[in-house]
Amino acid sequence: MFPAFNVSTTLSIFQFLILVAATLCIAAGGYIINDIFDVEADTINKPNKLIIGKYIPEDKAYTYYMAFTVIGVVLGFYLSHLIDRSSFFAIFVVIAALLYIYASFLQQIVLVGNIVISMLVGLSLVIVGIFELLPAITAQNQFIQSTMFEVLFDYAVFAFIITLIREVVKDIQDVDGDYKMQLKTLPIVLGKERATKIAFGLTVFAILILIYYLASFLYMQLIVVTYFLVTVIAPLIYIAIKLFTAEHKSQYKTISKLLKFVMFLGILSMLVHYIIK
């Protein structure tokens, strides 16, 4: 996609696939270790989706976690050396470490775990710019490279905010199991009603930020503005309304799924930029 914006890139198709594979492997490892630590809560929150201990023994799950994480980190090390940026390898180590710390400790601290996992989702977008754009910067192309990196960063901020809202909603949805595990999540510390108001406030904030961004930077691109209004802002308004009236677990589950879909459509808007370029 980047060549369509007249920017210089670093990675070949093979190298980009290595980056994707490394990111997915580390994410898979993080998902597994989180499921291991959440077994007790998941028996209450989502007994029908329980995998660890039901279909996969815990010791084997740890093996899978180690395998995916090690493969992801090794791929990151290999890619960093391929592009002569060995220091970039630290990014993969930090991400893998944070995913373990989140699962084992940070998710027990009110809001801290939510913020960390939201930052990691945003980082999954920024890392593309780090590997693709930064190594290719020269004195001649610095402006366009930096501009494209800023665009990626804006998308990362969007992903951070939507993920944070979803994390709060998921905590409200899973409050019974989390209470049994004595976790200090937002709905347990402040109460379900106040946590819902915070999720509502964050959603309104996201809507206002997006409207400001469209009005300030994209107002000349009618197709892009229309896309965001229909696929992102309108669903977020609907989500805000549903949060204002939500009471039951099934309602929060639906909102969580909608937020995931909104983030997917928001990231997909990059293709709209590509088409109209």
C-alpha positions in Angstrom: 0.0 0.0 0.0 2.7 2.5 0.9 4.1 2.9 -2.7 0.7 4.3 -3.6 1.5 7.3 -1.4 4.8 7.9 -3.0 6.8 6.9 0.1 9.9 4.8 0.2 9.7 1.4 1.9 12.2 -1.0 3.4 10.7 -4.4 3.4 10.3 -6.8 0.5 7.2 -9.0 0.4 9.1 -11.8 2.1 10.3 -9.6 4.8 6.9 -8.1 5.4 5.4 -11.6 5.7 8.1 -12.3 8.4 7.0 -9.1 10.2 3.3 -10.3 10.1 4.3 -13.8 11.2 6.4 -12.5 14.1 3.5 -10.2 15.3 0.9 -13.0 15.0 3.0 -15.5 16.8 3.7 -13.2 19.7 0.0 -12.2 19.8 -1.0 -15.9 19.8 1.4 -16.6 22.7 -0.1 -13.7 24.6 -3.6 -15.0 23.9 -2.7 -18.4 25.2 -0.9 -17.2 28.4 -3.9 -15.0 29.1 -6.3 -17.9 28.8 -4.1 -19.9 31.2 -4.2 -17.3 33.9 -8.0 -16.7 33.2 -9.1 -20.3 33.4 -10.9 -19.9 36.7 -12.7 -16.7 35.6 -13.6 -18.1 32.2 -15.4 -21.1 33.8 -17.9 -18.5 34.9 -17.7 -15.8 32.2 -17.6 -18.1 29.1 -17.9 -21.8 30.0 -18.9 -22.7 26.5 -15.7 -21.2 25.1 -13.3 -22.6 27.7 -10.3 -24.4 26.0 -7.5 -24.5 28.5 -8.1 -27.4 30.9 -11.1 -28.6 28.9 -9.6 -29.5 25.5 -5.9 -28.6 26.1 -4.1 -29.6 29.3 -2.5 -26.6 31.1 1.1 -28.0 30.8 0.6 -28.4 27.0 -0.8 -24.9 26.8 2.4 -23.5 28.4 4.4 -25.4 25.8 2.3 -23.8 23.0 2.8 -20.4 24.6 6.5 -20.8 24.8 6.7 -22.1 21.2 4.7 -19.3 19.7 6.5 -16.6 21.7 10.0 -17.9 21.0 9.2 -18.3 17.2 7.8 -14.7 17.2 10.8 -13.3 19.0 13.3 -15.2 16.8 11.5 -14.1 13.6 11.7 -10.5 15.0 15.4 -10.9 15.6 16.0 -12.3 12.1 14.0 -9.5 10.5 15.8 -6.8 12.5 19.2 -8.1 11.2 17.9 -8.5 7.6 17.3 -4.7 7.5 20.4 -3.8 9.5 18.4 -2.5 12.4 19.3 -4.9 15.2 18.0 -2.5 17.9 14.5 -3.0 16.5 14.6 -6.6 17.9 14.0 -5.1 21.4 10.4 -4.2 20.3 9.4 -7.9 20.0 11.0 -8.7 23.4 9.2 -5.9 25.1 5.8 -6.8 23.5 6.2 -10.5 24.5 7.2 -9.5 28.1 4.3 -7.1 28.4 1.8 -9.7 27.3 3.1 -12.1 30.0 3.1 -9.3 32.7 -0.4 -8.3 31.6 -1.8 -11.8 31.9 0.0 -12.6 35.2 -0.2 -9.2 37.0 -1.3 -6.1 35.3 -4.9 -7.1 34.5 -5.4 -7.3 38.2 -4.8 -3.5 38.6 -7.7 -1.2 37.8 -7.4 0.3 34.3 -3.6 -0.3 34.0 -4.1 -3.7 32.3 -6.7 -2.1 30.0 -4.4 0.7 29.0 -1.4 -1.7 28.4 -3.3 -4.1 26.1 -4.8 -1.1 24.2 -1.3 0.4 23.7 -0.1 -3.0 22.4 -2.9 -3.1 19.9 -2.0 0.4 18.7 1.7 -0.6 18.6 0.8 -3.5 16.2 0.1 -0.7 13.6 3.0 1.6 14.6 5.5 -1.3 14.2 4.7 -1.5 10.5 5.8 2.1 10.1 8.9 1.5 12.3 10.1 -1.3 10.0 8.8 0.0 6.7 9.3 3.8 6.8 11.9 4.8 9.3 14.9 2.9 7.8 14.1 4.3 4.4 14.2 8.0 5.5 16.6 10.2 3.6 17.2 14.0 3.6 15.1 14.2 0.4 12.1 12.1 1.5 12.0 13.0 5.2 8.8 15.1 5.0 6.7 12.5 3.1 8.1 9.6 5.3 7.3 11.5 8.5 3.8 12.4 7.3 3.0 8.8 6.4 4.3 7.7 9.8 2.1 10.3 11.5 -0.9 8.9 9.6 -0.1 5.4 10.9 0.2 6.8 14.4 -3.2 8.5 14.1 -4.7 5.1 13.2 -2.8 3.6 16.2 -4.4 6.2 18.4 -7.8 5.3 17.0 -7.1 1.6 17.6 -6.0 2.4 21.2 -9.2 4.3 22.0 -11.6 1.7 20.6 -9.7 -1.1 22.3 -9.8 0.7 25.6 -13.6 1.1 25.3 -13.9 -2.5 24.4 -11.7 -3.6 27.3 -13.9 -1.7 29.8 -17.0 -3.2 28.2 -15.5 -6.7 28.4 -14.7 -6.1 32.1 -18.3 -5.2 32.7 -19.4 -8.3 30.8 -17.0 -10.5 32.8 -17.6 -8.9 36.2 -18.9 -12.1 37.9 -15.8 -14.3 37.1 -13.4 -11.4 37.7 -15.0 -10.9 41.1 -14.5 -14.5 42.0 -10.8 -14.1 41.1 -10.6 -11.0 43.2 -9.4 -8.9 40.3 -9.5 -5.1 40.6 -11.3 -4.2 37.4 -13.1 -1.0 36.8 -16.7 -2.4 37.3 -15.6 -4.1 40.5 -13.8 -1.1 42.0 -16.3 1.6 40.9 -19.4 -0.5 40.2 -21.0 -1.7 37.0 -23.1 1.5 36.5 -20.1 3.9 36.8 -17.9 1.7 34.6 -20.7 1.8 31.9 -20.7 5.6 32.2 -17.0 5.7 31.7 -17.3 3.5 28.6 -20.1 5.8 27.3 -17.9 8.9 27.9 -14.9 7.3 26.1 -17.2 6.5 23.2 -18.5 10.1 23.0 -14.9 11.2 23.2 -13.9 8.9 20.3 -16.8 10.3 18.2 -15.8 13.9 18.9 -12.1 13.2 18.1 -13.0 11.6 14.8 -15.3 14.4 13.8 -12.6 16.9 14.6 -10.0 14.9 12.6 -12.3 14.6 9.6 -13.1 18.4 9.7 -9.5 19.4 10.1 -7.6 17.1 7.8 -9.9 15.1 5.5 -12.7 17.6 4.7 -11.6 17.8 1.0 -11.8 14.0 0.5 -15.6 13.4 0.3 -15.3 9.6 -0.2 -13.1 9.2 2.9 -15.4 11.4 5.0 -18.5 9.6 3.9 -16.8 6.2 4.6 -16.0 7.3 8.2 -19.4 8.8 8.8 -21.2 5.6 7.6 -18.9 2.8 8.9 -17.3 4.3 12.0 -19.0 7.4 13.4 -22.6 6.2 12.9 -21.9 2.8 14.6 -20.1 4.5 17.5 -23.2 6.8 18.0 -25.3 3.6 18.1 -22.9 2.0 20.5 -23.1 5.1 22.8 -26.9 4.9 22.8 -26.7 1.2 23.6 -24.2 1.8 26.4 -26.5 4.4 27.9 -29.3 1.8 28.2 -27.3 -1.4 28.7 -28.0 -3.6 31.7 -27.6 -7.3 30.8 -24.5 -9.3 30.0 -25.8 -10.2 26.5 -26.1 -6.4 25.7 -22.5 -5.8 26.7 -21.4 -8.8 24.6 -23.1 -7.4 21.6 -21.5 -4.0 22.2 -18.1 -5.6 22.5 -18.6 -7.4 19.1 -19.7 -4.1 17.5 -16.6 -2.3 18.8 -14.4 -5.0 17.3 -16.2 -4.5 13.9 -15.9 -0.7 14.1 -12.1 -1.0 14.6 -11.8 -3.4 11.7 -13.8 -1.0 9.4 -11.7 2.0 10.7 -8.4 0.3 9.8 -9.9 -0.8 6.5 -10.3 2.8 5.6 -6.6 2.7 4.6 -7.8 0.9 1.5 -10.1 3.8 0.7 -7.1 6.1 0.7 -5.4 3.7 -1.6 -8.3 3.5 -4.0 -8.8 7.3 -4.4 -5.1 8.0 -4.6 
